[in-house]
Amino acid sequence: MSGTEKTKARAEQAKGKAKEAMGRMAGNERMTADGHAAQAKGNARQDKEDVKDTFRRH
């Protein structure tokens, strides 16, 4: 996984977790959902890079 993509994925996951937690604390369902979506986007980015790494090794 390239360093910048790895960093972007982790940052997106952390941002999503924070936003989701803030949404839950505030009772804001939309913010909670947006945070969950950001986490999913970060996970997808990380998964994509993992697949790329797998193919590079072979």
KEZAZA-755298 format. One record per residue: residue in three letters; x, y, z of N, C-alpha, C in turn. Coordinates in steps of 0.001 Angstrom, whole numbers, padded with zeros to 6 digits, always signed. Layout:
ALAXYZXYZXYZ...
This chain:
MET+000853-001170+000000+000000+000000+000000+000896+001230+000000SER+000591+002164-000857+001398+003370-000881+001170+004154+000405GLY+002205+004830+000826+002141+005546+002095+001064+006603+002144THR+000905+007364+001059-000099+008429+001082-001510+007868+001078GLU-001753+006820+000323-003078+006216+000302-003408+005580+001646LYS-002413+004967+002259-002602+004364+003576-002971+005442+004598THR-002281+006554+004525-002543+007662+005431-003934+008234+005200LYS-004312+008393+003934-005639+008915+003621-006732+007997+004151ALA-006536+006692+003989-007528+005728+004452-007689+005802+005963ARG-006592+005836+006668-006667+005888+008136-007263+007200+008629ALA-006909+008302+007962-007454+009601+008346-008965+009623+008132GLU-009400+009071+007019-010831+009031+006723-011570+008170+007746GLN-010979+007058+008128-011595+006192+009127-011698+006915+010471ALA-010633+007592+010880-010634+008303+012159-011639+009451+012147LYS-011686+010184+011037-012638+011291+010907-014067+010762+011012GLY-014317+009640+010377-015647+009047+010423-016030+008599+011813LYS-015078+007994+012524-015361+007552+013892-015693+008734+014789ALA-014938+009813+014636-015174+011000+015457-016541+011610+015145LYS-016849+011707+013859-018125+012294+013457-019295+011437+013929GLU-019123+010126+013836-020178+009221+014299-020386+009374+015807ALA-019303+009452+016558-019403+009604+018013-020066+010930+018383MET-019698+011999+017680-020308+013304+017952-021800+013276+017631GLY-022154+012612+016545-023557+012497+016177-024358+011746+017222ARG-023770+010693+017752-024464+009928+018802-024627+010754+020070MET-023569+011481+020433-023647+012306+021640-024704+013396+021499ALA-024787+013972+020308-025735+015057+020072-027129+014541+019733GLY-027252+013249+019497-028541+012692+019109-028902+013033+017671ASN-027887+013298+016854-028085+013688+015466-027864+012468+014571GLU-028956+011900+014083-028862+010676+013279-028133+010903+011961ARG-028317+012063+011364-027653+012336+010083-026141+012392+010252MET-025677+013056+011299-024240+013140+011542-023676+011753+011828THR-024415+010952+012559-023999+009581+012848-023868+008794+011549ALA-024848+008936+010674-024816+008226+009387-023671+008727+008509ASP-023435+010040+008506-022324+010587+007724-020991+010052+008227GLY-020851+009937+009532-019630+009391+010113-019436+007941+009735HIS-020506+007193+009763-020443+005782+009378-020062+005662+007900ALA-020598+006531+007072-020280+006516+005638-018810+006857+005403ALA-018285+007810+006149-016868+008178+006002-015966+007011+006398GLN-016360+006288+007445-015590+005104+007843-015608+004060+006739ALA-016769+003855+006153-016894+002870+005075-016044+003270+003876LYS-016010+004558+003576-015186+005041+002462-013706+004797+002748GLY-013283+005044+003971-011896+004774+004360-011572+003296+004293ASN-012508+002462+004725-012309+001018+004655-012196+000555+003206ALA-013030+001121+002334-012990+000746+000920-011658+001149+000297ARG-011178+002335+000644-009890+002797+000120-008772+001856+000568GLN-008813+001456+001825-007793+000557+002351-007881-000815+001681ASP-009092-001320+001496-009272-002609+000835-008749-002572-000599LYS-009014-001476-001294-008542-001323-002672-007017-001397-002718GLU-006365-000715-001808-004902-000730-001778-004363-002104-001394ASP-005063-002814-000527-004651-004167-000156-004702-005102-001363VAL-005738-004949-002187-005852-005769-003395-004710-005439-004355LYS-004416-004159-004507-003303-003756-005372-001993-004380-004890ASP-001779-004334-003577-000553-004910-003012-000471-006401-003281THR-001594-007087-003178-001624-008532-003420-001195-008839-004846PHE-001701-008074-005815-001347-008319-007204+000093-007924-007515ARG+000612-006936-006832+002004-006526-007048+002981-007589-006587ARG+002593-008325-005558+003488-009351-005005+003587-010580-005894HIS+002605-010790-006751+002596-012001-007572+003066-011747-008962
